[in-house]
Each structure stands twice: as structure tokens, then as C-alpha cells.
Amino acid sequence: QVQLVESGGGLVQTGDSLRLSCAASGRPFSGYGMGWFRQAPGKEREFVASINWIGGNAYYTDSVKGRFTISRDNAKNTVYLQMNSLKPENTAVYYCAAIPSMYYSRNYRSQNLYNYWGQGTQVTVSS
């Protein structure tokens, strides 16, 4: 089992920045690729960003490229999502999730292969 706990969400204004954190405990953190997903009101949960187990091969959904950065610190068992130039359309509950490393390279967008999920943290961007 891997337990994931997100933090860092909040209410900000357009153009502000936030850094989300996801702390992992349980099985070795380095055995998993990590992803961030989000779910806006009335919408399906969607992929935001992901990173492999050694902190490389990061991927982003097109709408956040150049503004969001995913990173991880395996010594701290934590993955981060730095979000800059936030927009109202970024308002959502943000979830971190873990995918076994063997599946990461071809399936980093596949939510069904992420077998551990956090409880989510709310990000609200006001206009």
C-alpha cells in the first residue's frame, strides 16, 4: 500500500502561483511514477502532469505546458506541482496518484493504471 496526502491548495487570484505537494508513505516511493490529475465541477477527472520514478520523462497536458512544473524528491517521498500564471479554468480538485514504474512510459495518462490516489486538494482561482 502507498498512502498519498496532498496539500498546498487554496484560493488565489488570476496570475498567482501555488505549489502543491503530495507526501507518500508505505511502499518504496521510488518504485512508482507519479501523476497529478484534476477534476473541475461537472467535469470528468483529467490528466495534468506526470513524472517517472527518477524524476525524468515528465509529461503535461497541453493547457498547462510552460506554466506548470512537476518534480519529485525521492529522499522526502514527495512529488510537487508548481503552478504559475494560474487561470480561473485551473479551478479544480487536484489529485496525486501513483502508477507502478513498469507501466509509466506508455500509460502515464491512463487513470485506471494508477492504483493509489490521494484525497485531493482544492484549487480555486478567482478572476
Secondary structure by P-SEA (a helix, b strand, c coil): cbbbbbcbbbbbcccbbbbbbbbbcccccccbbbbccccccccccccccccccccccccccccccccbbbbbcccccbbbbbbccccccccccccccccccccccccccccccccccccbbbbbbcc
